Amino acid sequence: MSGSFLKDLRDLSVVVIHPPDSDGESLVEHLKRIGCKVEPRWPAPAELPPSVDILFTTIDRDLHERITKLLRRAPDPKPAVIAVVDYENPATLQLVLESESLAVIGKPVRPFGLLTNLVISRNIWLRQQRQQDRIAKLEGKIAGQKRIAKAKSILMETQALTEQQAYKSIRAQAMAKRVSMEQIAAAIIHANELLSFRVKDD
């Protein structure tokens, strides 16, 4: 295991939502031994502390609704969730799925497997964040292209320009003002909406 990888684990902020019984105490102890910054919380809080990387939570029908609300309120990016279960059955597995857990550890809590689940959930979470960033960039690019297309249509209609001329006009303004073409397009659209505004007669 590389030094940078160990450092990443030691920098993790971990919240453990579990009764302070032998399993809860054992889980907190093992995580501290790994080097994580651990904050045990019981009963389950109404809100998570800021900047939580990993959330270990016991899976229980009575607790499920509170955990669901807790995660819904958590600011993005939400923490990776690791479920702590004491038995396997369809109902428990359904709760695990609904909590969007990335890994599961069983009771009684043992050191073996804990580090593996911690690493797996962290890596899955990091991949998800990278994918979400790529999606956001692609969506932004598509939205920008749509704005440019709309701005071109406005210039073509209002100034009798060809599509190529309208595109060159937007690009020239962007270069002259040292801003993006998307910003110029947005300004053209906004100006057109202002000029097209009409007060309705009563």
PyMOL commands that place a pseudoatom at each C-alpha (Angstrom):
pseudoatom trace, name=CA, resn=MET, resi=1, chain=A, elem=C, hetatm=0, pos=[0.000, 0.000, 0.000]
pseudoatom trace, name=CA, resn=SER, resi=2, chain=A, elem=C, hetatm=0, pos=[1.585, 3.309, -1.084]
pseudoatom trace, name=CA, resn=GLY, resi=3, chain=A, elem=C, hetatm=0, pos=[2.344, 6.188, 1.262]
pseudoatom trace, name=CA, resn=SER, resi=4, chain=A, elem=C, hetatm=0, pos=[-0.039, 8.520, -0.564]
pseudoatom trace, name=CA, resn=PHE, resi=5, chain=A, elem=C, hetatm=0, pos=[-2.806, 5.950, -0.261]
pseudoatom trace, name=CA, resn=LEU, resi=6, chain=A, elem=C, hetatm=0, pos=[-2.251, 5.635, 3.487]
pseudoatom trace, name=CA, resn=LYS, resi=7, chain=A, elem=C, hetatm=0, pos=[-2.232, 9.409, 3.782]
pseudoatom trace, name=CA, resn=ASP, resi=8, chain=A, elem=C, hetatm=0, pos=[-5.571, 9.557, 1.975]
pseudoatom trace, name=CA, resn=LEU, resi=9, chain=A, elem=C, hetatm=0, pos=[-7.074, 7.125, 4.487]
pseudoatom trace, name=CA, resn=ARG, resi=10, chain=A, elem=C, hetatm=0, pos=[-5.668, 9.070, 7.418]
pseudoatom trace, name=CA, resn=ASP, resi=11, chain=A, elem=C, hetatm=0, pos=[-7.150, 12.280, 6.055]
pseudoatom trace, name=CA, resn=LEU, resi=12, chain=A, elem=C, hetatm=0, pos=[-10.651, 10.774, 5.850]
pseudoatom trace, name=CA, resn=SER, resi=13, chain=A, elem=C, hetatm=0, pos=[-13.345, 12.224, 8.091]
pseudoatom trace, name=CA, resn=VAL, resi=14, chain=A, elem=C, hetatm=0, pos=[-15.541, 9.342, 9.265]
pseudoatom trace, name=CA, resn=VAL, resi=15, chain=A, elem=C, hetatm=0, pos=[-18.848, 9.434, 11.133]
pseudoatom trace, name=CA, resn=VAL, resi=16, chain=A, elem=C, hetatm=0, pos=[-20.113, 6.275, 12.817]
pseudoatom trace, name=CA, resn=ILE, resi=17, chain=A, elem=C, hetatm=0, pos=[-23.831, 6.077, 13.591]
pseudoatom trace, name=CA, resn=HIS, resi=18, chain=A, elem=C, hetatm=0, pos=[-24.120, 3.030, 15.796]
pseudoatom trace, name=CA, resn=PRO, resi=19, chain=A, elem=C, hetatm=0, pos=[-25.187, 2.321, 19.380]
pseudoatom trace, name=CA, resn=PRO, resi=20, chain=A, elem=C, hetatm=0, pos=[-22.201, 2.453, 21.771]
pseudoatom trace, name=CA, resn=ASP, resi=21, chain=A, elem=C, hetatm=0, pos=[-22.255, -1.321, 22.286]
pseudoatom trace, name=CA, resn=SER, resi=22, chain=A, elem=C, hetatm=0, pos=[-19.390, -3.770, 21.740]
pseudoatom trace, name=CA, resn=ASP, resi=23, chain=A, elem=C, hetatm=0, pos=[-19.773, -3.617, 17.938]
pseudoatom trace, name=CA, resn=GLY, resi=24, chain=A, elem=C, hetatm=0, pos=[-19.954, 0.168, 17.872]
pseudoatom trace, name=CA, resn=GLU, resi=25, chain=A, elem=C, hetatm=0, pos=[-16.927, 0.545, 20.124]
pseudoatom trace, name=CA, resn=SER, resi=26, chain=A, elem=C, hetatm=0, pos=[-14.999, -2.068, 18.150]
pseudoatom trace, name=CA, resn=LEU, resi=27, chain=A, elem=C, hetatm=0, pos=[-15.766, -0.312, 14.851]
pseudoatom trace, name=CA, resn=VAL, resi=28, chain=A, elem=C, hetatm=0, pos=[-14.597, 3.056, 16.163]
pseudoatom trace, name=CA, resn=GLU, resi=29, chain=A, elem=C, hetatm=0, pos=[-11.452, 1.500, 17.621]
pseudoatom trace, name=CA, resn=HIS, resi=30, chain=A, elem=C, hetatm=0, pos=[-10.531, -0.283, 14.366]
pseudoatom trace, name=CA, resn=LEU, resi=31, chain=A, elem=C, hetatm=0, pos=[-11.085, 2.882, 12.304]
pseudoatom trace, name=CA, resn=LYS, resi=32, chain=A, elem=C, hetatm=0, pos=[-8.886, 4.905, 14.646]
pseudoatom trace, name=CA, resn=ARG, resi=33, chain=A, elem=C, hetatm=0, pos=[-6.216, 2.221, 14.368]
pseudoatom trace, name=CA, resn=ILE, resi=34, chain=A, elem=C, hetatm=0, pos=[-6.317, 2.604, 10.581]
pseudoatom trace, name=CA, resn=GLY, resi=35, chain=A, elem=C, hetatm=0, pos=[-5.749, 6.312, 11.110]
pseudoatom trace, name=CA, resn=CYS, resi=36, chain=A, elem=C, hetatm=0, pos=[-9.136, 7.789, 10.216]
pseudoatom trace, name=CA, resn=LYS, resi=37, chain=A, elem=C, hetatm=0, pos=[-10.568, 10.827, 11.983]
pseudoatom trace, name=CA, resn=VAL, resi=38, chain=A, elem=C, hetatm=0, pos=[-13.595, 9.194, 13.612]
pseudoatom trace, name=CA, resn=GLU, resi=39, chain=A, elem=C, hetatm=0, pos=[-16.626, 10.841, 15.171]
pseudoatom trace, name=CA, resn=PRO, resi=40, chain=A, elem=C, hetatm=0, pos=[-19.112, 8.430, 16.756]
pseudoatom trace, name=CA, resn=ARG, resi=41, chain=A, elem=C, hetatm=0, pos=[-22.669, 9.780, 16.884]
pseudoatom trace, name=CA, resn=TRP, resi=42, chain=A, elem=C, hetatm=0, pos=[-25.558, 8.211, 18.779]
pseudoatom trace, name=CA, resn=PRO, resi=43, chain=A, elem=C, hetatm=0, pos=[-28.430, 8.707, 18.622]
pseudoatom trace, name=CA, resn=ALA, resi=44, chain=A, elem=C, hetatm=0, pos=[-28.440, 9.540, 14.930]
pseudoatom trace, name=CA, resn=PRO, resi=45, chain=A, elem=C, hetatm=0, pos=[-28.002, 13.303, 14.466]
pseudoatom trace, name=CA, resn=ALA, resi=46, chain=A, elem=C, hetatm=0, pos=[-30.416, 15.524, 12.565]
pseudoatom trace, name=CA, resn=GLU, resi=47, chain=A, elem=C, hetatm=0, pos=[-27.518, 16.757, 10.408]
pseudoatom trace, name=CA, resn=LEU, resi=48, chain=A, elem=C, hetatm=0, pos=[-24.077, 15.500, 9.517]
pseudoatom trace, name=CA, resn=PRO, resi=49, chain=A, elem=C, hetatm=0, pos=[-20.979, 17.485, 10.455]
pseudoatom trace, name=CA, resn=PRO, resi=50, chain=A, elem=C, hetatm=0, pos=[-19.441, 19.367, 7.505]
pseudoatom trace, name=CA, resn=SER, resi=51, chain=A, elem=C, hetatm=0, pos=[-17.031, 17.623, 5.144]
pseudoatom trace, name=CA, resn=VAL, resi=52, chain=A, elem=C, hetatm=0, pos=[-17.772, 13.997, 6.039]
pseudoatom trace, name=CA, resn=ASP, resi=53, chain=A, elem=C, hetatm=0, pos=[-16.055, 11.522, 3.696]
pseudoatom trace, name=CA, resn=ILE, resi=54, chain=A, elem=C, hetatm=0, pos=[-17.384, 8.198, 4.986]
pseudoatom trace, name=CA, resn=LEU, resi=55, chain=A, elem=C, hetatm=0, pos=[-20.543, 7.385, 6.920]
pseudoatom trace, name=CA, resn=PHE, resi=56, chain=A, elem=C, hetatm=0, pos=[-20.793, 4.044, 8.714]
pseudoatom trace, name=CA, resn=THR, resi=57, chain=A, elem=C, hetatm=0, pos=[-24.383, 3.448, 9.757]
pseudoatom trace, name=CA, resn=THR, resi=58, chain=A, elem=C, hetatm=0, pos=[-26.164, 0.565, 11.388]
pseudoatom trace, name=CA, resn=ILE, resi=59, chain=A, elem=C, hetatm=0, pos=[-29.030, -0.675, 9.244]
pseudoatom trace, name=CA, resn=ASP, resi=60, chain=A, elem=C, hetatm=0, pos=[-32.259, -0.830, 11.170]
pseudoatom trace, name=CA, resn=ARG, resi=61, chain=A, elem=C, hetatm=0, pos=[-35.904, -0.412, 10.132]
pseudoatom trace, name=CA, resn=ASP, resi=62, chain=A, elem=C, hetatm=0, pos=[-36.601, 2.042, 12.967]
pseudoatom trace, name=CA, resn=LEU, resi=63, chain=A, elem=C, hetatm=0, pos=[-33.542, 4.124, 12.061]
pseudoatom trace, name=CA, resn=HIS, resi=64, chain=A, elem=C, hetatm=0, pos=[-33.914, 3.942, 8.290]
pseudoatom trace, name=CA, resn=GLU, resi=65, chain=A, elem=C, hetatm=0, pos=[-36.174, 6.960, 7.764]
pseudoatom trace, name=CA, resn=ARG, resi=66, chain=A, elem=C, hetatm=0, pos=[-33.940, 9.190, 9.896]
pseudoatom trace, name=CA, resn=ILE, resi=67, chain=A, elem=C, hetatm=0, pos=[-30.803, 8.102, 8.000]
pseudoatom trace, name=CA, resn=THR, resi=68, chain=A, elem=C, hetatm=0, pos=[-32.556, 8.692, 4.677]
pseudoatom trace, name=CA, resn=LYS, resi=69, chain=A, elem=C, hetatm=0, pos=[-33.494, 12.238, 5.696]
pseudoatom trace, name=CA, resn=LEU, resi=70, chain=A, elem=C, hetatm=0, pos=[-29.988, 12.804, 7.049]
pseudoatom trace, name=CA, resn=LEU, resi=71, chain=A, elem=C, hetatm=0, pos=[-28.400, 11.876, 3.721]
pseudoatom trace, name=CA, resn=ARG, resi=72, chain=A, elem=C, hetatm=0, pos=[-30.974, 13.880, 1.778]
pseudoatom trace, name=CA, resn=ARG, resi=73, chain=A, elem=C, hetatm=0, pos=[-30.051, 17.002, 3.744]
pseudoatom trace, name=CA, resn=ALA, resi=74, chain=A, elem=C, hetatm=0, pos=[-26.302, 16.420, 3.476]
pseudoatom trace, name=CA, resn=PRO, resi=75, chain=A, elem=C, hetatm=0, pos=[-24.532, 18.919, 1.199]
pseudoatom trace, name=CA, resn=ASP, resi=76, chain=A, elem=C, hetatm=0, pos=[-22.926, 17.670, -2.000]
pseudoatom trace, name=CA, resn=PRO, resi=77, chain=A, elem=C, hetatm=0, pos=[-20.762, 15.776, -2.377]
pseudoatom trace, name=CA, resn=LYS, resi=78, chain=A, elem=C, hetatm=0, pos=[-22.557, 13.392, -0.044]
pseudoatom trace, name=CA, resn=PRO, resi=79, chain=A, elem=C, hetatm=0, pos=[-20.405, 10.933, 1.933]
pseudoatom trace, name=CA, resn=ALA, resi=80, chain=A, elem=C, hetatm=0, pos=[-19.815, 7.352, 0.912]
pseudoatom trace, name=CA, resn=VAL, resi=81, chain=A, elem=C, hetatm=0, pos=[-22.113, 5.132, 2.972]
pseudoatom trace, name=CA, resn=ILE, resi=82, chain=A, elem=C, hetatm=0, pos=[-21.009, 1.806, 4.470]
pseudoatom trace, name=CA, resn=ALA, resi=83, chain=A, elem=C, hetatm=0, pos=[-23.790, -0.279, 5.989]
pseudoatom trace, name=CA, resn=VAL, resi=84, chain=A, elem=C, hetatm=0, pos=[-23.331, -2.227, 9.235]
pseudoatom trace, name=CA, resn=VAL, resi=85, chain=A, elem=C, hetatm=0, pos=[-25.679, -5.225, 9.389]
pseudoatom trace, name=CA, resn=ASP, resi=86, chain=A, elem=C, hetatm=0, pos=[-26.190, -8.019, 11.904]
pseudoatom trace, name=CA, resn=TYR, resi=87, chain=A, elem=C, hetatm=0, pos=[-28.028, -10.441, 9.630]
pseudoatom trace, name=CA, resn=GLU, resi=88, chain=A, elem=C, hetatm=0, pos=[-28.942, -10.909, 5.985]
pseudoatom trace, name=CA, resn=ASN, resi=89, chain=A, elem=C, hetatm=0, pos=[-32.496, -11.180, 4.753]
pseudoatom trace, name=CA, resn=PRO, resi=90, chain=A, elem=C, hetatm=0, pos=[-34.464, -9.551, 1.923]
pseudoatom trace, name=CA, resn=ALA, resi=91, chain=A, elem=C, hetatm=0, pos=[-35.758, -6.755, 4.168]
pseudoatom trace, name=CA, resn=THR, resi=92, chain=A, elem=C, hetatm=0, pos=[-32.276, -5.843, 5.395]
pseudoatom trace, name=CA, resn=LEU, resi=93, chain=A, elem=C, hetatm=0, pos=[-30.817, -5.959, 1.887]
pseudoatom trace, name=CA, resn=GLN, resi=94, chain=A, elem=C, hetatm=0, pos=[-33.601, -3.664, 0.694]
pseudoatom trace, name=CA, resn=LEU, resi=95, chain=A, elem=C, hetatm=0, pos=[-32.665, -1.134, 3.376]
pseudoatom trace, name=CA, resn=VAL, resi=96, chain=A, elem=C, hetatm=0, pos=[-29.012, -1.398, 2.335]
pseudoatom trace, name=CA, resn=LEU, resi=97, chain=A, elem=C, hetatm=0, pos=[-29.954, -0.647, -1.267]
pseudoatom trace, name=CA, resn=GLU, resi=98, chain=A, elem=C, hetatm=0, pos=[-32.206, 2.250, -0.286]
pseudoatom trace, name=CA, resn=SER, resi=99, chain=A, elem=C, hetatm=0, pos=[-29.389, 3.791, 1.758]
pseudoatom trace, name=CA, resn=GLU, resi=100, chain=A, elem=C, hetatm=0, pos=[-27.217, 3.668, -1.414]
pseudoatom trace, name=CA, resn=SER, resi=101, chain=A, elem=C, hetatm=0, pos=[-24.461, 1.971, 0.551]
pseudoatom trace, name=CA, resn=LEU, resi=102, chain=A, elem=C, hetatm=0, pos=[-21.256, 1.336, -1.373]
pseudoatom trace, name=CA, resn=ALA, resi=103, chain=A, elem=C, hetatm=0, pos=[-20.086, -1.456, 0.944]
pseudoatom trace, name=CA, resn=VAL, resi=104, chain=A, elem=C, hetatm=0, pos=[-21.364, -3.642, 3.775]
pseudoatom trace, name=CA, resn=ILE, resi=105, chain=A, elem=C, hetatm=0, pos=[-19.715, -5.002, 6.917]
pseudoatom trace, name=CA, resn=GLY, resi=106, chain=A, elem=C, hetatm=0, pos=[-21.270, -7.613, 9.153]
pseudoatom trace, name=CA, resn=LYS, resi=107, chain=A, elem=C, hetatm=0, pos=[-21.567, -8.046, 12.876]
pseudoatom trace, name=CA, resn=PRO, resi=108, chain=A, elem=C, hetatm=0, pos=[-19.788, -8.925, 15.006]
pseudoatom trace, name=CA, resn=VAL, resi=109, chain=A, elem=C, hetatm=0, pos=[-17.370, -6.279, 13.737]
pseudoatom trace, name=CA, resn=ARG, resi=110, chain=A, elem=C, hetatm=0, pos=[-13.895, -7.648, 13.023]
pseudoatom trace, name=CA, resn=PRO, resi=111, chain=A, elem=C, hetatm=0, pos=[-10.735, -5.939, 11.738]
pseudoatom trace, name=CA, resn=PHE, resi=112, chain=A, elem=C, hetatm=0, pos=[-10.581, -8.346, 8.781]
pseudoatom trace, name=CA, resn=GLY, resi=113, chain=A, elem=C, hetatm=0, pos=[-12.453, -6.892, 5.828]
pseudoatom trace, name=CA, resn=LEU, resi=114, chain=A, elem=C, hetatm=0, pos=[-12.934, -3.439, 7.325]
pseudoatom trace, name=CA, resn=LEU, resi=115, chain=A, elem=C, hetatm=0, pos=[-9.981, -1.876, 5.526]
pseudoatom trace, name=CA, resn=THR, resi=116, chain=A, elem=C, hetatm=0, pos=[-10.987, -3.592, 2.272]
pseudoatom trace, name=CA, resn=ASN, resi=117, chain=A, elem=C, hetatm=0, pos=[-14.538, -2.232, 2.460]
pseudoatom trace, name=CA, resn=LEU, resi=118, chain=A, elem=C, hetatm=0, pos=[-13.218, 1.198, 3.376]
pseudoatom trace, name=CA, resn=VAL, resi=119, chain=A, elem=C, hetatm=0, pos=[-10.904, 1.222, 0.357]
pseudoatom trace, name=CA, resn=ILE, resi=120, chain=A, elem=C, hetatm=0, pos=[-13.533, -0.124, -2.039]
pseudoatom trace, name=CA, resn=SER, resi=121, chain=A, elem=C, hetatm=0, pos=[-16.201, 2.374, -0.972]
pseudoatom trace, name=CA, resn=ARG, resi=122, chain=A, elem=C, hetatm=0, pos=[-13.718, 5.259, -1.163]
pseudoatom trace, name=CA, resn=ASN, resi=123, chain=A, elem=C, hetatm=0, pos=[-12.594, 4.287, -4.667]
pseudoatom trace, name=CA, resn=ILE, resi=124, chain=A, elem=C, hetatm=0, pos=[-16.176, 3.854, -5.897]
pseudoatom trace, name=CA, resn=TRP, resi=125, chain=A, elem=C, hetatm=0, pos=[-17.059, 7.256, -4.423]
pseudoatom trace, name=CA, resn=LEU, resi=126, chain=A, elem=C, hetatm=0, pos=[-14.079, 8.928, -6.115]
pseudoatom trace, name=CA, resn=ARG, resi=127, chain=A, elem=C, hetatm=0, pos=[-15.027, 7.379, -9.472]
pseudoatom trace, name=CA, resn=GLN, resi=128, chain=A, elem=C, hetatm=0, pos=[-18.608, 8.573, -9.035]
pseudoatom trace, name=CA, resn=GLN, resi=129, chain=A, elem=C, hetatm=0, pos=[-17.384, 12.120, -8.354]
pseudoatom trace, name=CA, resn=ARG, resi=130, chain=A, elem=C, hetatm=0, pos=[-15.207, 12.091, -11.466]
pseudoatom trace, name=CA, resn=GLN, resi=131, chain=A, elem=C, hetatm=0, pos=[-18.126, 10.825, -13.542]
pseudoatom trace, name=CA, resn=GLN, resi=132, chain=A, elem=C, hetatm=0, pos=[-20.426, 13.497, -12.129]
pseudoatom trace, name=CA, resn=ASP, resi=133, chain=A, elem=C, hetatm=0, pos=[-17.826, 16.161, -12.934]
pseudoatom trace, name=CA, resn=ARG, resi=134, chain=A, elem=C, hetatm=0, pos=[-17.573, 14.905, -16.515]
pseudoatom trace, name=CA, resn=ILE, resi=135, chain=A, elem=C, hetatm=0, pos=[-21.355, 14.836, -16.849]
pseudoatom trace, name=CA, resn=ALA, resi=136, chain=A, elem=C, hetatm=0, pos=[-21.624, 18.386, -15.492]
pseudoatom trace, name=CA, resn=LYS, resi=137, chain=A, elem=C, hetatm=0, pos=[-18.992, 19.594, -17.967]
pseudoatom trace, name=CA, resn=LEU, resi=138, chain=A, elem=C, hetatm=0, pos=[-20.756, 17.876, -20.874]
pseudoatom trace, name=CA, resn=GLU, resi=139, chain=A, elem=C, hetatm=0, pos=[-24.116, 19.302, -19.830]
pseudoatom trace, name=CA, resn=GLY, resi=140, chain=A, elem=C, hetatm=0, pos=[-22.551, 22.747, -19.569]
pseudoatom trace, name=CA, resn=LYS, resi=141, chain=A, elem=C, hetatm=0, pos=[-21.000, 22.371, -23.008]
pseudoatom trace, name=CA, resn=ILE, resi=142, chain=A, elem=C, hetatm=0, pos=[-24.314, 21.288, -24.544]
pseudoatom trace, name=CA, resn=ALA, resi=143, chain=A, elem=C, hetatm=0, pos=[-26.143, 24.170, -22.845]
pseudoatom trace, name=CA, resn=GLY, resi=144, chain=A, elem=C, hetatm=0, pos=[-23.503, 26.585, -24.163]
pseudoatom trace, name=CA, resn=GLN, resi=145, chain=A, elem=C, hetatm=0, pos=[-23.860, 25.223, -27.701]
pseudoatom trace, name=CA, resn=LYS, resi=146, chain=A, elem=C, hetatm=0, pos=[-27.631, 25.676, -27.475]
pseudoatom trace, name=CA, resn=ARG, resi=147, chain=A, elem=C, hetatm=0, pos=[-27.180, 29.287, -26.362]
pseudoatom trace, name=CA, resn=ILE, resi=148, chain=A, elem=C, hetatm=0, pos=[-24.815, 29.963, -29.253]
pseudoatom trace, name=CA, resn=ALA, resi=149, chain=A, elem=C, hetatm=0, pos=[-27.272, 28.397, -31.708]
pseudoatom trace, name=CA, resn=LYS, resi=150, chain=A, elem=C, hetatm=0, pos=[-30.104, 30.545, -30.320]
pseudoatom trace, name=CA, resn=ALA, resi=151, chain=A, elem=C, hetatm=0, pos=[-27.956, 33.685, -30.454]
pseudoatom trace, name=CA, resn=LYS, resi=152, chain=A, elem=C, hetatm=0, pos=[-27.051, 32.921, -34.072]
pseudoatom trace, name=CA, resn=SER, resi=153, chain=A, elem=C, hetatm=0, pos=[-30.725, 32.591, -34.943]
pseudoatom trace, name=CA, resn=ILE, resi=154, chain=A, elem=C, hetatm=0, pos=[-31.418, 35.973, -33.321]
pseudoatom trace, name=CA, resn=LEU, resi=155, chain=A, elem=C, hetatm=0, pos=[-28.636, 37.664, -35.292]
pseudoatom trace, name=CA, resn=MET, resi=156, chain=A, elem=C, hetatm=0, pos=[-29.714, 35.977, -38.512]
pseudoatom trace, name=CA, resn=GLU, resi=157, chain=A, elem=C, hetatm=0, pos=[-33.274, 37.219, -38.013]
pseudoatom trace, name=CA, resn=THR, resi=158, chain=A, elem=C, hetatm=0, pos=[-32.591, 40.709, -36.698]
pseudoatom trace, name=CA, resn=GLN, resi=159, chain=A, elem=C, hetatm=0, pos=[-29.534, 41.583, -38.766]
pseudoatom trace, name=CA, resn=ALA, resi=160, chain=A, elem=C, hetatm=0, pos=[-30.167, 39.509, -41.895]
pseudoatom trace, name=CA, resn=LEU, resi=161, chain=A, elem=C, hetatm=0, pos=[-26.909, 37.590, -41.446]
pseudoatom trace, name=CA, resn=THR, resi=162, chain=A, elem=C, hetatm=0, pos=[-26.036, 34.155, -42.715]
pseudoatom trace, name=CA, resn=GLU, resi=163, chain=A, elem=C, hetatm=0, pos=[-25.368, 31.452, -40.155]
pseudoatom trace, name=CA, resn=GLN, resi=164, chain=A, elem=C, hetatm=0, pos=[-21.634, 31.712, -40.785]
pseudoatom trace, name=CA, resn=GLN, resi=165, chain=A, elem=C, hetatm=0, pos=[-21.698, 35.495, -40.456]
pseudoatom trace, name=CA, resn=ALA, resi=166, chain=A, elem=C, hetatm=0, pos=[-23.664, 35.267, -37.208]
pseudoatom trace, name=CA, resn=TYR, resi=167, chain=A, elem=C, hetatm=0, pos=[-21.161, 32.785, -35.805]
pseudoatom trace, name=CA, resn=LYS, resi=168, chain=A, elem=C, hetatm=0, pos=[-18.207, 34.984, -36.799]
pseudoatom trace, name=CA, resn=SER, resi=169, chain=A, elem=C, hetatm=0, pos=[-19.913, 37.989, -35.210]
pseudoatom trace, name=CA, resn=ILE, resi=170, chain=A, elem=C, hetatm=0, pos=[-20.321, 36.171, -31.887]
pseudoatom trace, name=CA, resn=ARG, resi=171, chain=A, elem=C, hetatm=0, pos=[-16.740, 34.918, -32.022]
pseudoatom trace, name=CA, resn=ALA, resi=172, chain=A, elem=C, hetatm=0, pos=[-15.371, 38.374, -32.861]
pseudoatom trace, name=CA, resn=GLN, resi=173, chain=A, elem=C, hetatm=0, pos=[-17.241, 39.964, -29.944]
pseudoatom trace, name=CA, resn=ALA, resi=174, chain=A, elem=C, hetatm=0, pos=[-15.990, 37.252, -27.598]
pseudoatom trace, name=CA, resn=MET, resi=175, chain=A, elem=C, hetatm=0, pos=[-12.389, 37.804, -28.680]
pseudoatom trace, name=CA, resn=ALA, resi=176, chain=A, elem=C, hetatm=0, pos=[-12.685, 41.581, -28.445]
pseudoatom trace, name=CA, resn=LYS, resi=177, chain=A, elem=C, hetatm=0, pos=[-14.154, 41.443, -24.932]
pseudoatom trace, name=CA, resn=ARG, resi=178, chain=A, elem=C, hetatm=0, pos=[-11.973, 38.481, -23.889]
pseudoatom trace, name=CA, resn=VAL, resi=179, chain=A, elem=C, hetatm=0, pos=[-14.910, 36.414, -22.741]
pseudoatom trace, name=CA, resn=SER, resi=180, chain=A, elem=C, hetatm=0, pos=[-16.371, 33.115, -23.924]
pseudoatom trace, name=CA, resn=MET, resi=181, chain=A, elem=C, hetatm=0, pos=[-18.703, 32.805, -26.881]
pseudoatom trace, name=CA, resn=GLU, resi=182, chain=A, elem=C, hetatm=0, pos=[-21.289, 31.371, -24.492]
pseudoatom trace, name=CA, resn=GLN, resi=183, chain=A, elem=C, hetatm=0, pos=[-21.235, 34.615, -22.478]
pseudoatom trace, name=CA, resn=ILE, resi=184, chain=A, elem=C, hetatm=0, pos=[-21.710, 36.716, -25.615]
pseudoatom trace, name=CA, resn=ALA, resi=185, chain=A, elem=C, hetatm=0, pos=[-24.526, 34.416, -26.719]
pseudoatom trace, name=CA, resn=ALA, resi=186, chain=A, elem=C, hetatm=0, pos=[-26.223, 34.783, -23.337]
pseudoatom trace, name=CA, resn=ALA, resi=187, chain=A, elem=C, hetatm=0, pos=[-25.939, 38.588, -23.582]
pseudoatom trace, name=CA, resn=ILE, resi=188, chain=A, elem=C, hetatm=0, pos=[-27.478, 38.565, -27.085]
pseudoatom trace, name=CA, resn=ILE, resi=189, chain=A, elem=C, hetatm=0, pos=[-30.352, 36.384, -25.908]
pseudoatom trace, name=CA, resn=HIS, resi=190, chain=A, elem=C, hetatm=0, pos=[-30.938, 38.584, -22.870]
pseudoatom trace, name=CA, resn=ALA, resi=191, chain=A, elem=C, hetatm=0, pos=[-30.865, 41.793, -24.951]
pseudoatom trace, name=CA, resn=ASN, resi=192, chain=A, elem=C, hetatm=0, pos=[-33.299, 40.287, -27.447]
pseudoatom trace, name=CA, resn=GLU, resi=193, chain=A, elem=C, hetatm=0, pos=[-35.690, 39.302, -24.657]
pseudoatom trace, name=CA, resn=LEU, resi=194, chain=A, elem=C, hetatm=0, pos=[-35.584, 42.845, -23.269]
pseudoatom trace, name=CA, resn=LEU, resi=195, chain=A, elem=C, hetatm=0, pos=[-36.230, 44.401, -26.675]
pseudoatom trace, name=CA, resn=SER, resi=196, chain=A, elem=C, hetatm=0, pos=[-39.029, 41.939, -27.394]
pseudoatom trace, name=CA, resn=PHE, resi=197, chain=A, elem=C, hetatm=0, pos=[-40.797, 42.560, -24.087]
pseudoatom trace, name=CA, resn=ARG, resi=198, chain=A, elem=C, hetatm=0, pos=[-44.261, 43.968, -24.414]
pseudoatom trace, name=CA, resn=VAL, resi=199, chain=A, elem=C, hetatm=0, pos=[-46.564, 45.093, -21.620]
pseudoatom trace, name=CA, resn=LYS, resi=200, chain=A, elem=C, hetatm=0, pos=[-49.915, 43.368, -21.954]
pseudoatom trace, name=CA, resn=ASP, resi=201, chain=A, elem=C, hetatm=0, pos=[-52.943, 45.622, -22.281]
pseudoatom trace, name=CA, resn=ASP, resi=202, chain=A, elem=C, hetatm=0, pos=[-55.445, 45.403, -19.419]
for i in range(1, 202): cmd.bond("trace and resi %d" % i, "trace and resi %d" % (i + 1))
show_as sticks, trace
zoom trace
